[in-house]
Amino acid sequence: MVNSNSREEATGVLSREALRAELVARAVVLQPLLRDRAARGEADRVLPAEVVDALAEAGVFRLLTPRRYGGCETDLRTLTEVSEALGEGDGSAAWVGMIISVTNWLACLFPDKAQEEVFGADPEARVTGVAAPTGIGERVPGGWRVSGKWSYNSGAPYATWAAVGALLKDDSGAVADQALVLIPASELAVEDTWHTAGMKATASNTLIARDVFVPEHRVLSVPAAAEGVYPRASRDEALYASTFGPMLLLCLVGPLLGLGKAALSVAVDTAAEKPLSFTVHSRQADSVGVQIQLAEAALKLETARLHTYRAVDEVDQAARSGGPLDHAARTHIRARAGFAAQQVLDAISTLLNVHGAAAFADAGPLQRIWRDANTAARHAGLVPAVGLEVYGKSLLGISERVSLMV
């Protein structure tokens, strides 16, 4: 006999999977539009308005926003699958959608008063952010006076709020905490600094604050959050029990997985017709060398997906169980995120070797995929050496903390 708890859990799983399937299907429908507008986004160095509108209409920006504010309140698995599907169409669009969605989640870790200011006032709010503590907060009555510059704020032109990193100083001038602070986008200046080889349409420009007042309820301690201590009110919302570091790191891999799939599709499709110059093969597909390289690339992409989704499921399961992952599990996840990103880069490099010099034609998609993937994979959260170091230290029982973002 099945007890009521088992039935409720089974119903919840079916509902969650049905919603995920619907949201991923919407992302797949957007792929032709994203491919068609990708070149224009690159030329303008910002996503076209119609792409942003389509992402919003598909619910991408609200994937991790609470249901009580009209959001989807899904999970990391859904975000990753949606980001992967979008990445098959355009890396920049997938990245902006992912960043806004996960930073909306981040805003929901703040006290309820802050959440109400962001989403209660505007259920369609879009939060972007930069975690690096390149700002300074000085204590003033009721909060902090914050100044700073934050680079690489993806999606800046379409944000209504920003969560940015700051070192908070006490009355003596000593650093008392490292924090993320929520600031309305209208109170920040934007400096046009994003001139890059890849991910051009993310418009990841620099935010600037000059003596902006941030009330106490719009401050989140990063060391506390890294250990699963959030100042939000306790509610039956499992998503917001997700472990801080893994949530903010693994989300970065989804667009890369999509870019890898897109590159594989192009290489496989063209191999059926494209000749292998200076050989007897009128089709690349007839070459054993090409067959081997395509198989190797496909397996590297599969390896990246297996590592990523296993880690994603661990994060979601821990959140539903009500507790954060321990430090050892978090270091393992950080290592896998960086490793997966490198597997994608290796696969794409092999696929460009297969396709040949034509891969770098401006009119073709492979050169943009290559540039976007190589830019995205250099995000600080995916640096493979850091992930391997923290994981290696954990395996050896070395307690030195290399990064709070674990």
N, C-alpha and C positions, 0 to 999 in steps of 0.2 A: 504494500500500500504506500503511495506517495504522500508524504506529509505536505502541509500547506506551504512551509518555507521552501521546499524543493520546487513546488509548482510556481511560486512567485519568482524564484530565481530563474527557472527555465523561461518563464514569460518575459522576464527582464532581458535575458540573453537574446531571445528572438526579436524583441522590440529594438534592442540596441543594434543587432545585425541588420534588421530591416532598414532602420534609419541610415546606417552606414552605407548599405548598398544603394539607397536612394541618393545620398549625397555624392558618392563616387560616380554614379551614373550621370549626375548633373555635371560633374567635372569633365567626364569623357565627352559629353555633348559640346562642351566649350572648346575642345581641342582644335577644330578647324578655324574658329575665330582667332584663337591665340596664335596659331601658325601664320595666319594671314596678316595679323597686325604686328608680328614680332619685329620685322625689319623697320617698320615705322617707329615702334617704341625705341629701338636702338638709335635711330637717327635723331629723334627728339630727346633722348635720354630720360624718358619718363613713360610710364604705361599710358596708352591712349585712354581717354575718358570712357569710351565704350567698353573697353576691357575691364576697367574698374567697376563700371556699372554691372557688367555681366557677372563678375565675381560676387558682387554684393547680392545680386538677384538670386544666384545659386546658393547663397547662404554661407559662402566660404569664410567671410569675416566673422560670422557668428557661430562658427563650429564649436568654440569653447566658451561662449558666453552663457551665463546661467539662464535656465528656462524661466525663472522668475522675472527676467528682463526681456523675454521673448527670444532668447537664443536657443541653440540646438543642444548645448551642454552634452557633447558626445564624449570622446576620449582621445588619447594619443594615437591609438590605432586608426581611428577615422581620419584624424588630421593627416597622418602619414600617408594613408591610401589616397586621400584627396590630393595632397601635395604631389604625390607620385604621378597621378593621372594628369594634373595640370602641367607638371614638368615635361610630359611627353609633347605638350603643345608649345610651351615657351617657359624657359627657365626663370626669366624675370617675373613673369606673372605668378608662377608657382611660389617664388620666394616672397613676393610681397603679400600674397594671400596667406602664406604660412606665418610670416612675421606678425602681421596684424592679428591673426587668430590667436597665436600663442601669447602675444603680449596682452591681449584682452583677458586671457586666462590669468596672466600675471597680475593684472589690475584687481582681479577678484580675490587675491591673497591679502589685500590691504583691508583695514577696518571697514565695516559696513558703511560708515559715513562717506568714505571715499568712493566706494562702489556706487552709492546712490548718486553722488555728484557726477560720476562718469556715465553710468548706464541708466540710472533713474531719470536723469535729465534728457538722455538721448539713447534709446535702446540700440540705435545704429552706430554708436560711438566706435571709433577706430583708434586703438592705442598702438603706437610704435615705441621703440625704445633702444637704448644703448646701455648695457650693463656695466661697461668699464667705468670705474669711479674717477672720471676726469673733471668732476665738479667739486666745489667746496661749499659746505653748508655751515653757517655761523649761527649760533643760538640767538634767538630774539624772542620776545614774549609771544607765546602761543605757537611757536614753531621754529622755522629756520629761514635764513636769508641765503639763497643759493645762487651761485654764479659758476659758469663753466662753459666748456665747448665739448660736444660729443659728436664724434665722427661715425660715419657709416650707419646713419639712421634710415634704413630701408623703408620706402613707402612714405617718406616725409610729406610729400605734397598732398596726400589724402588722409592724413592723420588729424584727429581732433584732440588727442591727448598724447603725451609722451611720458614714459617711465625711464628715467636716466639715473646713472650712478653718481654718487657723491660721497666724499669723506666728510663726516660730520665732526666739527670741532667743538669742544666744550668751552667754558668761559675763560679758561687759561690758554686756549689756543691749541691744546693737544687734541689729536684725533681720538674721538670717543667711539666711533662706529663707522662701518661702511654700509651705505644704504642705497636703496632705490627710492626715488621721489617722483610723485605724479604731478605733472605740470600741464595745464591746458596749452595746446599748440599755439593758441593766440598770444600767449605770453612769451613765446620763444621766437628768436630770429632764425632764419635758415640761410646758411652760406652755401653757395653752389660750388662744391668741391669734388663731386663724384665724376671724375674724368678717368675712365678705366677701360681696360681691354675687354672685359666681360661683364655680364649682368648690368649692362648699361641702363636698361629701362627701370631698374629698381629705384633710381633717383636717391641713392643712399647718401644724402648730403649731410652737412654738419649743422647740428643745432647749437644755438648760443643762448645762454641765460645771463642776464646782468641784474643782480640784486632782486631776484624773484622771490616773493614770500611763499613758502610752502608750509601750510599748517601741519601740526603734529600728526593728524590722522591720515595724511598723505605720505607717510614715511614707512618704509619696510626695511628692517634690518636684514642685510644679506647673510651675515654669519648665523643668525637665528633661523632664517628661512632655509639655509643650506642643511640645517639639522631638523627640518620639518616643523619649525615653530612659526606659525602664521598668526597675525593679529586679527584675522577675520572671525566673525561669530561662528560658533559651531552649528552646522546644519546637516541634514541628510543629503549632501551633495558630494558624492565620492570623488568626482573629478578634481575638486579643490583640495583633496588630500594627496594628490599626486606629488611625488618627490621632486623637489625644486630643480636640482642640477640635471638629472636625467631628462626631465621634461623639456628643459630649455636647450639641451644638447641634441637629443635624438630627433627633435622636430626638424633640424637642419638637414637631415639626410634625405627626407622625402623628395624634395625637388631634384636632388642628384640622381636618385633611383629612376625618376622619370626621364631625365636627360640621357641616362644610359640606355634605357629602353628605346628612346627615340633614335639614338645613334645606331643601335643594333638593327632596328627596322629599316633604316635607310641603307645600311651596308648589305643586308640580306636581300632587300628588294632589288637593288641595282646590280648585285652579283649575278642575277639571272640574265642580264642583258649586256653588261659592261665587259668589254674584252680585257684580257690580261696582256697588256702591251709587251712586245718583244718575247712572246712565247707562242706556242702552238694553240693556246686556248682562246677560242673566240668568245668564251664566257668565263668570267671569274669563277662562277659556280662549278666549273669542271676541274678546277685546280685543287689538288690535294692540299697544297699549301694554304690556299684560301679557306678550304673546308676546316682545316685544323685551327686556323686563327679565329674563325668565326665561333667554333666550338669553345675555344679557350675564353674568348670574350664573353660568350653567353654564360659560361660557368662562373666567371668572376662576378658578373652581375647577379647571378643566382646566389653566390656566396654573400655578396653585400646585402641582398634582400633577407636571406636567412638570418644573418647576424642582427640586422636592424629590427626585423619583426619579432624575433625572439625577445630582444631587449625591450621593445615597445610593449609587448604583452606582459612582461615582468612588471613594468611600471604601472600599467593599468590594473593588473591583478593586485598589486600592493595597495593601490589607491582604494580599490573596492574592499580590501580587507581592513582598511582603516589605519594603516601604519606606514611610515616612510621606509624605504629600503635602507639597509645598514650601509656603512661606509665601504665594506668590501664589495658588496653588490654594485654600489655606485661607481667604484673605480673600474669594475669590469665593464659596465655599460659605457663609460667614457672611452675606454680603449676600443670597444667594438664600434662605437660611432666613428672614430677616426679611421679605424681599419676598413670599415665599410666604404667610407668616402674614397680611400685610396684604391680599393678594388674597382670602384666605378671609374676612376681616372685611368687606371691601367687598362680596363676594358675599352674605354673610348679611344685611348691611344692606339691600341691594336686595331680597332675598327677603322681608324683613319689610315693606318698602314695598309689595310686591305683595300680601302677605296682608292688610295693613291693621291697624287697631287691635286686631282679634281676636288678633293675634300675641302680645299681652301678657296674655292671659287666663291666670290661674294654672293652670287645668286643661290648657292646651295646652303642647306641647313647645317651641315656637319661642322663647318668652321665656327658657327655661332654656338653650337652645342659644346664644342671643345673649349671655346673661350669662356662660356658661362660656367661649365663644370669646373674648370681650373680656377676660376675666380671664387666660386662658392665654396669649394673644398678647402680654401685657405682661410676660411672663417676661424677665428681664434678658438672656438669651441670644438673644432674638428682637427686641430693640429695633432698629427698622429704621435709625435714624440712625447707630448705631454700625456696623452692617454696611456701610452705604453709605460711611461715612468710611474704614474700614479698606480696603475694596476700592478706593475712589477714590485713597487714598494709594499703594496697590500699583500701580495703573495709571500713576500719575505718578512712580513710582520714589522716593517719599518713605519713608524708612526708619523714621520715628517709630513706635514700637509703642504703640497705644492700649489694647490688652487682651491678656492672656495667653490668654484664651479665644477663640482663633482657630484 
